[in-house]
Amino acid sequence: MPPDTDRSAKPKLRPELSRALILETALALIDARGLDALNMRDLGAALGAATMSVYRHFRNKADLLEAVMDHIVEGFAPVGPQGDWRSEARSLSRNVRRAMLAHPELADLIGREFRRSGTSLRVNVEIIERLRAGGIPQALLAQAYWATSSYTTGFTLLEAQALRRRRTAGGAPPPLERRTGKIAQLMAEIDELSADARDLAAAVLARPLDDRQFEFGLDCIIRGLDQMLTASRAPQTDA
C-alpha cells in the first residue's frame, strides 16, 4: 500500500510578484551578467514565474529599465540634515558616485543624458534646493550644479567602464608599473612623440581613477566655486 500522505499539507507557494521584487531581481541579473543579457524570459525564470507575470507589471523591457534606473537614481537624493553648500556638494557628489558604481553595467544609461522621468526630476529638484539653501546664490546656482554634476557623472562613467572591463577579464587591475609600461609601448609607435613626452604622458594616463583622485577633483571644483562666491560678494569700488 502507498504510504499515508497528509492531505491537509498545502503546496509551497511562490512569493507573490511585485514591482519591487521584479526590480531587485532584474538589477541582480544585470549586475551579474551585463545589461545585454537581460531579457524578460530569463527574468521570469529567475523569479520562478511565467514571463507573462512580469508583463503584468511592466509593459516591455524598456519600461522595466526605466524603472530600474529610477530605482538607482533614488540613491542620488540628499540625506541627513541640511549643511552649508560645500558639505552639500560633497555629500551629493559622493551619493551619485556611490549609487552609480554599485551598478556599473547601468552607469552609461544613467549618465548618458538628462533624464525626464518623474523620479529623476524630483531628485534633481531636491539637489538644487539643497544647494540653494546651503548658500549658493541664484545667480551662480546653475554653474555650481552643472560643475559638480558633470564632473561627478563623467568621472564615475570612466570608473564604471574600468569595472566592466575588469569583470569581463575576470581579474584584478594590473599593477601601476605594468599599466604605465603598456601605455608607453603603445605611444612608442607614434613617431612625433619624444621619449620624455611619452614617458610623462604614460605615467599620468596610467594613474587609476580612485577615491583619492575623485576627491582631489571635487575639492578643486568646490574651492573654485568658493572663490567665485567670495568675489561676487565683495563690495564694488569705483575706480
Buried (B, 14 or more C-beta within 10 A) or exposed (E): EEEEEEEEEEEEEEEEBEEEBBBBBBBEBBBEEBBEEBEBEBBBEBBEBEBEBBBEBBEEBEEBBBBBBBBBBEBBBBEEEEBEBBBBBBBBBBBBBEBBEEBBBBBBBBBEEEBEEEBBEBBBEBBBBBBBBBEBEEEBBEEBBEBBBEBBBEBBBEBBBBBBEBBEEEEEEBEEEEBBBEBBEEBEEEEEBEEEEBBEBBBEEBEEBEEEEBEEBBEEBBEEBEEBBEEEEEEEEEE
